[in-house]
Amino acid sequence: MIRKALLPVAGLGTRMLPITKVVPKELLPILNRPAIEYIIEEIIQSGLDTIIFVISSGKEGIIDYFDINLGLRKFLEERNKVELLRLVEEVESKVENLVSVRQKSPEGLGHAVLMGQRVIGNEPFAVILGDDLVASDVPCLKQMLSAYLELSAKYEDVSLIALEEVPREDVTKYGIVDGDRVSENLIRMRRVIEKPSLEEAPTNYAIIGRYILTPKVFEHLKRIPKRGGEYQLTDAIQGLIDDGYPVFGFFFQGIRLDTGNLKGYLKAILYYALQDPELREVVLEMISK
């Protein structure tokens, strides 16, 4: 069983400057909740019990958001703000087993994942990126866990990575996967290329921010070279494939919302506003005018 989820949240959020100069991008609000809370809810609903944040300087507010604030609780109690107190207590009770690990310098996603090795230990684990929200009836990670359990009964040290078909012109923004279809929503991966040119891209199957990885990946993360000043997780995944470890791509059911850029962030706000009957009326009225 997968028990631990690693969340690399140490990035500088340069695509959302200048606000991310002082506010972690993961705490930017989607309505009245930060983006990271939607990720946490997905993890909890998927049955995992330990969350590991890989943070950097200035990202401590992410931990504080889920920690207990006794002063705020007392303030709300004294003023009989019952509903606001309930909301605060609901957030503070979401995460029981919370661990933070510091990434001292921004050396890429691969390096951030490697920072979690001591806490992860020798067990398979999930990696979830805070930029990618997935709106779905069944949480994306839960869909992946169901597929992973079936695969792990057949294969040892198997890994599973979420995929999405993207417009051909966008392949240069993603890790792109090539492989052999084994079912409607699974492919056995043969190759992964980080941000290929249009000519290099073998498919339009893009990796999005959900991974279930074998701990064998740590061995490869220690061996891969830096590229462009960063250690790429996709290089370690390719190392697993080259060494014969089974790596599968999984096409999930749901709508991905990329909150790491301004257009995607706006889409996410509008999407969740339209799911709320009261806010939906506000949005539609504003658009009509």
Stockholm file with secondary structure:
# STOCKHOLM 1.0

chainA/1-289         MIRKALLPVAGLGTRMLPITKVVPKELLPILNRPAIEYIIEEIIQSGLDTIIFVISSGKEGIIDYFDINLGLRKFLEERNKVELLRLVEEVESKVENLVSVRQKSPEGLGHAVLMGQRVIGNEPFAVILGDDLVASDVPCLKQMLSAYLELSAKYEDVSLIALEEVPREDVTKYGIVDGDRVSENLIRMRRVIEKPSLEEAPTNYAIIGRYILTPKVFEHLKRIPKRGGEYQLTDAIQGLIDDGYPVFGFFFQGIRLDTGNLKGYLKAILYYALQDPELREVVLEMISK
#=GR chainA/1-289 SS CCCEEEEECCCCCGGGTTGGGTSCGGGSEETTEEHHHHHHHHHHHTTCCEEEEEECTTCHHHHHHHSCCHHHHHHHHHTTCHHHHHHHHHHHTSCSEEEEEECCSCCCHHHHHHHTHHHHCSSCEEEECTTEEEECSSCHHHHHHHHHHHHHTTCSSCEEEEEEECCGGGGGGSEEEEEEEEETTEEEEEEEEESCCTTTCSCSEEEEEEEEECTTHHHHHTTCCCBTTBCCHHHHHHHHHHTTCCEEEEECSSEEEETTSHHHHHHHHHHHHHHSHHHHHHHHHHHHC
#=GC SS_cons         CCCEEEEECCCCCGGGTTGGGTSCGGGSEETTEEHHHHHHHHHHHTTCCEEEEEECTTCHHHHHHHSCCHHHHHHHHHTTCHHHHHHHHHHHTSCSEEEEEECCSCCCHHHHHHHTHHHHCSSCEEEECTTEEEECSSCHHHHHHHHHHHHHTTCSSCEEEEEEECCGGGGGGSEEEEEEEEETTEEEEEEEEESCCTTTCSCSEEEEEEEEECTTHHHHHTTCCCBTTBCCHHHHHHHHHHTTCCEEEEECSSEEEETTSHHHHHHHHHHHHHHSHHHHHHHHHHHHC
//
